């Protein structure tokens, strides 16, 4: 089918690491045989000419939305309406796209699938006071014929606002075709975290946990992959805790190098306070590395005692206990067996199959006929 993907989340040549899970879903659709074209709405206070390019095999039309310019909204709506005339399915990705697509869709009611990744749908308070006051807009999820979430938790929350029986779990793609490497020699115990260096990811608490482990006599090293406003704070924290020589802050690095850093570790650790799918955890497990993390979202869909140690506390001693438990549980495990707990389930082929099933169901008029897995 011809799928028009509408989203405000899409990478470009300058920011290739932005929301890669959206691109992966587009690739999954292409692998399943669908013809995908994307409309990327860039939201801000500046105007820019509409442009077209092909981003890693996906045709993309980029249109700027200047939130202070009413004519800018009309330009976005017209562009989406034009795209709908050549599409068999509208596929919005991330909640804001539902609001942008609603009016154009009313003029041509083609089958509509929405895919959600945003933690603000589950927990408006995690976004801020403005979204808390306007979260009633989630009732717009009743417009799409089918609504997919990357976790069961997200789907259960969206079911409150969407059509009866319309919610389905379709996970993020975690594609790793390489054999899982054996664990590196120890000591030290090598921990790795991947994520933006922001308060919500709790990187300072991660360093405090490393210091707690060192205080217990554990020989440990922590690699934190990512960039963000807390970079200098983390450098200062590592120095003040006396663990500067045990911490590496990589800054932004290419995806291939991120994969290498995962494989060079024993355990994934990042005590994020709010996640949905937690792609970095899934990528670590797919690389054969277990996770030791607090349960801050719906990723217990796939994090099990076979590949993870989950805790319900962010207290530093409890986090340190989780790391030590993961080390004892998995130090003699097979990385290939750990990776096998998620690889086939999150492959592009499997995700593309799930989306194809939904496309057929909404085109037939009843998305409830699609399996909700």
Buried (B, 14 or more C-beta within 10 A) or exposed (E): BEBBBBBBBBBBEEEBBEBBBBBBBBBBBBBBEBBBBBBBBBEEEEEEEEEEEEBEEBBBBBBBBBEEBEEBBEBBBEBBBEBBEEBBBBBBBBBBBBEBBBBBBEEEEBBBBBBBBBBBBBBBEBBEEEBEEEBEEBEBBEBBBBBBBBBBBBBBBBBEBBBEBBBBBBBBBBBBEEEBBEBEEEEBBBBBBBBBBBBBBBBBBBBBBBBBBBEEEBEBBBBBBBBBEBBEBBBEBBEEBEBEEBBBBBEBBEEEEBBEBBBBBBBBBBBBBBBBBBBBBBBBBBBBBBBBBBBBBBBBBBBEEBBBBBBEEBBBEBBBBBBBEBBEBBEEBEBEEBBBBBBEBBBBEBBBBBBBBBBBBBBEEEBEEBEBE
